[in-house]
Amino acid sequence: MAAIGLCQLAGQPISPSPREPLSRKVKQKMLQDLKKREARREFGSHALPEQCDWLDFLSPELEYLITEVWRARCAVTNRKLERRPLALARWWRSARPFFSDGTTEERQSLPLVLVDELILLAPHLAERLDSALNIAAAQAQSRQSSADDTQQALFQAAANALGGEQQARRIDNRLQYMRVISCKGS
């Protein structure tokens, strides 16, 4: 809005420019970092990122998620993606159960992580969120909690990791809005 007003005051034509697309290198690095964290989480500290076959996203999907949904900004701090890269992280709704000795069949039966279940965070917040979700999932699994109790525990863990329930609800609302918009478009 301010740009339109300034252009009118200056008597200049309004020429909006689209966002500059992310470089392929930046998208690959962000996806590789996500795969590294996920591999460490599920397979141990010596795991290879290539083991995370449930995290294969197309470049246009990542581009849309990063530039359109999160506007290349951290979901919590609103810091812009510039020289210091942000990190992709799974949101609490897509937390996969942790298996310390799970078989391949058990892992393959789990749902895939979809691109609309990822958020963009500062790297330290992504690590904090991952740790909180891991602990909450392990505790829920050890207590054999119901699905509703597990969901509530995961939400609470995400809220605590990112600065409160209001912050977590704002991220939830953004992801739900994105799903509605993408359903209308298809």
C-alpha positions as a Python dict, from the first residue, in 0.01 Angstrom:
ca = {
    (1, 'M'): (0, 0, 0),
    (2, 'A'): (276, 241, 87),
    (3, 'A'): (449, 174, -244),
    (4, 'I'): (131, 258, -435),
    (5, 'G'): (90, 584, -244),
    (6, 'L'): (453, 684, -301),
    (7, 'C'): (432, 607, -673),
    (8, 'Q'): (116, 817, -704),
    (9, 'L'): (273, 1108, -513),
    (10, 'A'): (582, 1093, -733),
    (11, 'G'): (374, 1064, -1049),
    (12, 'Q'): (549, 740, -1142),
    (13, 'P'): (387, 429, -1284),
    (14, 'I'): (328, 140, -1050),
    (15, 'S'): (545, -148, -1162),
    (16, 'P'): (529, -429, -910),
    (17, 'S'): (808, -678, -938),
    (18, 'P'): (760, -1041, -844),
    (19, 'R'): (970, -1191, -569),
    (20, 'E'): (1302, -1311, -685),
    (21, 'P'): (1306, -1691, -694),
    (22, 'L'): (1535, -1873, -456),
    (23, 'S'): (1846, -2023, -601),
    (24, 'R'): (1850, -2396, -651),
    (25, 'K'): (2150, -2413, -419),
    (26, 'V'): (1964, -2249, -129),
    (27, 'K'): (1663, -2481, -168),
    (28, 'Q'): (1888, -2788, -186),
    (29, 'K'): (2082, -2679, 123),
    (30, 'M'): (1762, -2622, 323),
    (31, 'L'): (1624, -2961, 220),
    (32, 'Q'): (1957, -3132, 292),
    (33, 'D'): (1969, -2977, 641),
    (34, 'L'): (1615, -3099, 709),
    (35, 'K'): (1709, -3448, 592),
    (36, 'K'): (2018, -3448, 817),
    (37, 'R'): (1812, -3359, 1124),
    (38, 'E'): (1546, -3617, 1038),
    (39, 'A'): (1805, -3889, 973),
    (40, 'R'): (1976, -3820, 1306),
    (41, 'R'): (1640, -3828, 1479),
    (42, 'E'): (1524, -4159, 1337),
    (43, 'F'): (1841, -4353, 1264),
    (44, 'G'): (2099, -4217, 1507),
    (45, 'S'): (2389, -3975, 1491),
    (46, 'H'): (2575, -4154, 1210),
    (47, 'A'): (2279, -4171, 971),
    (48, 'L'): (2300, -4040, 616),
    (49, 'P'): (2049, -3782, 487),
    (50, 'E'): (1973, -4010, 190),
    (51, 'Q'): (1794, -4246, 429),
    (52, 'C'): (1509, -3995, 462),
    (53, 'D'): (1317, -4101, 153),
    (54, 'W'): (994, -3959, 296),
    (55, 'L'): (1134, -3607, 246),
    (56, 'D'): (1151, -3579, -131),
    (57, 'F'): (1000, -3253, -244),
    (58, 'L'): (998, -3095, -586),
    (59, 'S'): (1171, -2763, -633),
    (60, 'P'): (844, -2578, -716),
    (61, 'E'): (687, -2711, -394),
    (62, 'L'): (974, -2577, -185),
    (63, 'E'): (973, -2249, -375),
    (64, 'Y'): (601, -2205, -305),
    (65, 'L'): (637, -2297, 61),
    (66, 'I'): (932, -2069, 125),
    (67, 'T'): (841, -1763, -84),
    (68, 'E'): (461, -1766, -91),
    (69, 'V'): (352, -1925, 234),
    (70, 'W'): (626, -1801, 467),
    (71, 'R'): (737, -1507, 247),
    (72, 'A'): (1098, -1614, 303),
    (73, 'R'): (1065, -1520, 671),
    (74, 'C'): (1093, -1712, 995),
    (75, 'A'): (749, -1823, 1116),
    (76, 'V'): (832, -1704, 1470),
    (77, 'T'): (1072, -1410, 1456),
    (78, 'N'): (973, -1282, 1111),
    (79, 'R'): (1345, -1259, 1023),
    (80, 'K'): (1397, -1247, 647),
    (81, 'L'): (1585, -1519, 461),
    (82, 'E'): (1895, -1342, 338),
    (83, 'R'): (2257, -1431, 391),
    (84, 'R'): (2192, -1641, 700),
    (85, 'P'): (1970, -1925, 584),
    (86, 'L'): (1658, -2031, 765),
    (87, 'A'): (1573, -2395, 828),
    (88, 'L'): (1278, -2608, 724),
    (89, 'A'): (1121, -2797, 1013),
    (90, 'R'): (829, -3034, 1057),
    (91, 'W'): (529, -2890, 1232),
    (92, 'W'): (376, -3074, 1529),
    (93, 'R'): (85, -3217, 1325),
    (94, 'S'): (329, -3423, 1118),
    (95, 'A'): (547, -3555, 1397),
    (96, 'R'): (651, -3908, 1311),
    (97, 'P'): (678, -4152, 1599),
    (98, 'F'): (1034, -4215, 1715),
    (99, 'F'): (1164, -4570, 1670),
    (100, 'S'): (1487, -4662, 1840),
    (101, 'D'): (1481, -5013, 1694),
    (102, 'G'): (1188, -5000, 1449),
    (103, 'T'): (1193, -5221, 1146),
    (104, 'T'): (1192, -5094, 790),
    (105, 'E'): (833, -5211, 747),
    (106, 'E'): (722, -5005, 1047),
    (107, 'R'): (890, -4694, 908),
    (108, 'Q'): (748, -4746, 560),
    (109, 'S'): (396, -4775, 699),
    (110, 'L'): (419, -4423, 844),
    (111, 'P'): (267, -4137, 649),
    (112, 'L'): (492, -3925, 435),
    (113, 'V'): (571, -3572, 548),
    (114, 'L'): (396, -3337, 307),
    (115, 'V'): (528, -3000, 201),
    (116, 'D'): (232, -2826, 369),
    (117, 'E'): (347, -2963, 704),
    (118, 'L'): (679, -2778, 698),
    (119, 'I'): (752, -2441, 849),
    (120, 'L'): (1040, -2201, 804),
    (121, 'L'): (1237, -2120, 1120),
    (122, 'A'): (1567, -1982, 1237),
    (123, 'P'): (1803, -2282, 1272),
    (124, 'H'): (1817, -2266, 1652),
    (125, 'L'): (1435, -2262, 1670),
    (126, 'A'): (1414, -2559, 1431),
    (127, 'E'): (1647, -2756, 1658),
    (128, 'R'): (1448, -2654, 1965),
    (129, 'L'): (1118, -2755, 1799),
    (130, 'D'): (1258, -3091, 1685),
    (131, 'S'): (1389, -3167, 2034),
    (132, 'A'): (1061, -3073, 2201),
    (133, 'L'): (858, -3285, 1958),
    (134, 'N'): (1093, -3582, 2001),
    (135, 'I'): (1060, -3569, 2379),
    (136, 'A'): (681, -3528, 2368),
    (137, 'A'): (639, -3813, 2117),
    (138, 'A'): (863, -4046, 2321),
    (139, 'Q'): (676, -3963, 2643),
    (140, 'A'): (337, -4016, 2479),
    (141, 'Q'): (456, -4346, 2334),
    (142, 'S'): (591, -4466, 2669),
    (143, 'R'): (264, -4376, 2843),
    (144, 'Q'): (64, -4531, 2559),
    (145, 'S'): (-143, -4214, 2538),
    (146, 'S'): (-457, -4185, 2330),
    (147, 'A'): (-436, -4010, 1994),
    (148, 'D'): (-604, -3698, 2134),
    (149, 'D'): (-369, -3683, 2431),
    (150, 'T'): (-70, -3731, 2202),
    (151, 'Q'): (-187, -3449, 1972),
    (152, 'Q'): (-235, -3219, 2270),
    (153, 'A'): (111, -3307, 2407),
    (154, 'L'): (272, -3239, 2068),
    (155, 'F'): (92, -2906, 2033),
    (156, 'Q'): (197, -2805, 2384),
    (157, 'A'): (559, -2906, 2312),
    (158, 'A'): (560, -2697, 1994),
    (159, 'A'): (404, -2402, 2177),
    (160, 'N'): (662, -2421, 2457),
    (161, 'A'): (950, -2449, 2210),
    (162, 'L'): (840, -2148, 2005),
    (163, 'G'): (729, -1903, 2269),
    (164, 'G'): (371, -1981, 2363),
    (165, 'E'): (35, -2106, 2245),
    (166, 'Q'): (-47, -1786, 2059),
    (167, 'Q'): (259, -1831, 1838),
    (168, 'A'): (175, -2197, 1774),
    (169, 'R'): (-188, -2114, 1688),
    (170, 'R'): (-73, -1844, 1446),
    (171, 'I'): (144, -2097, 1263),
    (172, 'D'): (-140, -2351, 1267),
    (173, 'N'): (-377, -2095, 1117),
    (174, 'R'): (-131, -2008, 844),
    (175, 'L'): (-89, -2374, 745),
    (176, 'Q'): (-466, -2433, 748),
    (177, 'Y'): (-519, -2123, 534),
    (178, 'M'): (-258, -2249, 289),
    (179, 'R'): (-440, -2584, 262),
    (180, 'V'): (-772, -2410, 191),
    (181, 'I'): (-615, -2190, -76),
    (182, 'S'): (-438, -2484, -241),
    (183, 'C'): (-764, -2687, -245),
    (184, 'K'): (-950, -2401, -414),
    (185, 'G'): (-679, -2372, -676),
    (186, 'S'): (-691, -2738, -780),
}
